[in-house]
Amino acid sequence: MKTLVMDTAWKNLVIALFEDGNLVEGLSKEAFKKQSESLLAELEVLLRKAGWSLKDIDEVIVTDGPGSYTGLRIAMTTAKILGTQSHAKVRTISTLQLYAGTAPKANVILDARASRAYVGHLENGMELFKEILPVEDLPAYFQDHPGVLYGEGELIGQTAQPSDFLENARALLPLAKDVENVDALTPCYMKESKRYLA
């Protein structure tokens, strides 16, 4: 099974090629607002290194959010094209899952602008809570949801643990969700703000 994993949802460009769950080639770098000009070129380089063509890809796993409006659409559009034209199976994981991997207990925080944050609580790679919250509500939230912090900890004056996106992608392969209708696949934008109530 040859798998392509892509993430352009936030500040990073992540592309990984796996064969039967083993990493063949991968790239993970910060490319904020440059993913659109980098994704296809970098993918072509990785495919050439692996000796693959696009037709060899059996499945595509793409992050479906939360993240930036434009960023989410870059990898998702590519995944949809591959799913319809090369008949690769399309599956999804969330951006928050990619940050946390399969850590036993994890919190992910990403800047949602306007004094808000995308927040998720995950256990062993499964999302138990995913919301957009006012930054002022985060101390109460984290008090009730202990776990290793990933993402942008500076939003709350804390240092987050670095995410190993390529290893996390590998670990999350079994947890990706199947997309039944590729044409209907849409990103998770999470624009509505709700307050966390303890």
C-alpha positions as CSV (number, residue, x, y, z in Angstrom):
1,M,0.0,0.0,0.0
2,K,1.5,3.3,-1.1
3,T,0.2,6.3,0.9
4,L,0.7,10.0,0.4
5,V,0.1,12.3,3.5
6,M,-0.2,16.0,3.1
7,D,-0.7,19.0,5.4
8,T,-0.9,22.6,4.5
9,A,-3.5,23.7,7.0
10,W,-1.4,26.0,9.1
11,K,2.2,27.1,9.2
12,N,3.9,24.0,7.9
13,L,4.2,22.1,4.7
14,V,4.2,18.4,5.5
15,I,4.5,15.7,2.7
16,A,5.2,12.1,3.4
17,L,5.3,9.0,1.3
18,F,4.7,5.7,3.1
19,E,4.8,2.1,1.8
20,D,3.0,-0.4,4.0
21,G,3.3,2.0,6.9
22,N,7.0,2.7,6.5
23,L,8.3,6.1,5.6
24,V,9.9,6.2,2.2
25,E,10.4,9.9,1.7
26,G,9.2,12.9,3.6
27,L,9.4,16.7,4.1
28,S,8.4,18.8,7.0
29,K,9.2,22.5,7.0
30,E,7.7,25.9,8.0
31,A,6.2,27.5,4.9
32,F,3.5,29.8,6.1
33,K,1.6,31.3,3.2
34,K,4.0,29.6,0.8
35,Q,2.4,26.2,0.7
36,S,0.6,26.9,-2.6
37,E,3.8,27.6,-4.4
38,S,5.7,24.7,-2.8
39,L,3.4,21.7,-2.5
40,L,3.4,20.4,-6.0
41,A,7.1,21.1,-6.6
42,E,8.1,19.4,-3.4
43,L,5.8,16.5,-4.0
44,E,7.4,16.0,-7.4
45,V,10.8,15.9,-5.8
46,L,9.8,13.3,-3.2
47,L,8.1,11.1,-5.8
48,R,11.2,11.2,-8.0
49,K,13.4,10.2,-5.0
50,A,11.0,7.3,-4.1
51,G,10.8,6.2,-7.8
52,W,7.0,6.6,-7.7
53,S,4.5,8.3,-10.0
54,L,1.2,9.7,-9.0
55,K,-0.5,6.6,-10.5
56,D,1.3,4.5,-7.9
57,I,-0.4,6.2,-5.0
58,D,-3.1,3.9,-3.5
59,E,-4.4,6.4,-0.9
60,V,-4.1,10.0,0.1
61,I,-4.4,11.2,3.6
62,V,-5.0,15.0,4.1
63,T,-5.5,17.2,7.1
64,D,-9.0,18.7,7.1
65,G,-8.5,21.4,9.8
66,P,-8.7,23.4,11.7
67,G,-6.4,26.0,10.1
68,S,-6.2,28.8,7.7
69,Y,-8.9,29.1,5.0
70,T,-6.4,29.2,2.1
71,G,-4.0,26.7,3.7
72,L,-6.6,24.0,4.2
73,R,-7.7,24.2,0.6
74,I,-4.3,23.7,-0.9
75,A,-3.7,20.1,0.1
76,M,-7.4,19.2,0.1
77,T,-7.8,20.3,-3.5
78,T,-4.8,18.2,-4.5
79,A,-6.2,15.2,-2.6
80,K,-9.5,15.6,-4.3
81,I,-7.9,15.7,-7.7
82,L,-5.9,12.6,-7.0
83,G,-9.0,10.9,-5.6
84,T,-11.1,11.6,-8.7
85,Q,-8.5,11.3,-11.5
86,S,-6.2,8.6,-10.2
87,H,-8.8,6.9,-8.2
88,A,-6.7,6.9,-5.0
89,K,-8.6,6.4,-1.8
90,V,-8.9,9.7,0.2
91,R,-8.8,9.7,4.0
92,T,-8.5,12.5,6.6
93,I,-7.0,13.3,9.9
94,S,-7.3,16.6,11.7
95,T,-4.6,19.2,12.0
96,L,-4.7,18.7,15.8
97,Q,-4.1,15.0,15.4
98,L,-1.0,15.7,13.3
99,Y,0.4,18.0,16.0
100,A,-0.2,15.6,18.9
101,G,0.4,12.2,17.2
102,T,-0.6,9.4,19.5
103,A,0.6,10.9,22.8
104,P,-1.4,9.4,25.7
105,K,-2.7,12.8,26.8
106,A,-2.2,15.9,24.7
107,N,-3.5,19.4,24.2
108,V,-3.0,21.3,21.0
109,I,-3.4,25.1,20.7
110,L,-3.1,27.1,17.5
111,D,-3.7,30.8,16.9
112,A,-7.1,31.4,15.4
113,R,-6.6,35.2,15.4
114,A,-8.9,37.8,17.0
115,S,-7.8,36.6,20.5
116,R,-9.1,33.1,19.8
117,A,-7.4,29.7,19.6
118,Y,-8.1,26.4,18.1
119,V,-7.9,24.0,21.0
120,G,-8.0,20.2,21.1
121,H,-7.7,17.5,23.8
122,L,-6.5,14.2,22.5
123,E,-5.7,10.8,23.9
124,N,-3.8,8.2,22.0
125,G,-4.4,10.0,18.7
126,M,-8.2,10.3,19.2
127,E,-9.9,13.7,19.5
128,L,-12.0,14.0,22.7
129,F,-12.5,17.8,22.4
130,K,-12.1,20.2,19.5
131,E,-13.2,23.8,19.7
132,I,-12.4,27.4,19.0
133,L,-12.1,29.3,22.3
134,P,-11.3,32.8,23.5
135,V,-7.6,32.9,24.7
136,E,-8.8,34.2,28.1
137,D,-10.7,30.9,28.6
138,L,-7.7,28.7,28.0
139,P,-6.3,28.7,31.6
140,A,-9.6,27.2,32.9
141,Y,-9.7,24.7,30.0
142,F,-6.1,23.5,30.5
143,Q,-6.7,23.2,34.3
144,D,-9.4,20.7,33.5
145,H,-7.6,18.9,30.7
146,P,-4.1,18.0,31.7
147,G,-1.7,16.8,29.0
148,V,1.4,17.5,27.0
149,L,1.1,20.8,25.2
150,Y,1.7,21.0,21.4
151,G,1.4,23.9,19.0
152,E,1.6,27.6,19.9
153,G,2.1,27.6,23.6
154,E,3.2,31.2,23.5
155,L,-0.4,32.2,23.3
156,I,-0.7,31.3,27.0
157,G,2.9,32.0,28.0
158,Q,4.0,28.3,27.9
159,T,6.5,26.4,25.9
160,A,5.0,23.7,23.7
161,Q,6.7,20.4,22.9
162,P,7.9,20.2,19.3
163,S,5.8,18.0,17.0
164,D,7.5,15.3,14.9
165,F,5.0,15.6,11.9
166,L,6.5,12.8,9.9
167,E,6.5,10.3,12.8
168,N,3.0,11.5,13.8
169,A,1.7,11.0,10.3
170,R,3.1,7.4,10.4
171,A,1.5,6.7,13.7
172,L,-1.9,8.1,12.7
173,L,-2.2,6.0,9.5
174,P,-4.6,3.5,11.1
175,L,-6.7,6.3,12.6
176,A,-7.4,8.2,9.3
177,K,-11.1,8.4,8.4
178,D,-12.4,7.3,5.0
179,V,-14.0,9.8,2.8
180,E,-17.0,8.3,1.1
181,N,-17.7,11.1,-1.3
182,V,-14.5,12.9,-2.4
183,D,-16.5,15.7,-4.2
184,A,-18.3,16.5,-0.9
185,L,-15.1,16.8,1.1
186,T,-14.8,20.1,2.8
187,P,-12.4,21.6,5.4
188,C,-13.2,22.1,9.1
189,Y,-13.0,25.8,9.4
190,M,-14.3,26.2,13.0
191,K,-15.3,29.9,12.7
192,E,-17.8,29.9,15.5
193,S,-16.4,30.9,18.9
194,K,-17.8,29.2,22.0
195,R,-16.8,29.7,25.6
196,Y,-15.4,26.7,27.6
197,L,-17.5,26.0,30.6
198,A,-15.9,24.0,33.4
